[in-house]
Amino acid sequence: MSGNVKEFLGITQNSCTFQGKVVGDPIIAAENYAYMVVRTAVSEQAANGSWMDVTIDVPIITTDPKKVTVLKDHVKDGRELLVEAYYTAWQAEGKAQHGFMIKRTVLGRKKYEPRQQG
């Protein structure tokens, strides 16, 4: 078979939605690159058959300067977010890396911080 025969992929989709809280402040590495972790939970069945919530830390990235600005100006530790993203993978310094690239972000409640008296 020839090497230039293309496989028909058919219907495909690379889309995820995460809702949770930001863990730590986003890392703004450049005007076109930011990284953060969103902690979310999923119900999983344990070996004994009972259900339990398991927390998952999801790596979220963006290379869009407008989204970087939103993260820098509005997202801090504990902020609730809904993130629509797609999965991406790459190589960096010979190591496999992966994360979820932001398509759209919806800002939720800020982390509760009691007001100072006085």
WOMOLIN-V450593 format. One line per field, one symbol per residue. burial: I if it has 24 or more other C-alpha atoms within 12 Angstrom, else O. A space follows every 10 residues. Layout:
burial = ???
This chain:
burial = OOOOOOOOOO OOOOOOIIII IIIOOIIIOO OOIIIIIIII OOOOOOOOOO OOOOOOOIII IIOOOOIIOI IIOIIIIIII IIIIIOIOOO OOOOOOOOII IIIIIIIOOO OOOOOOOO
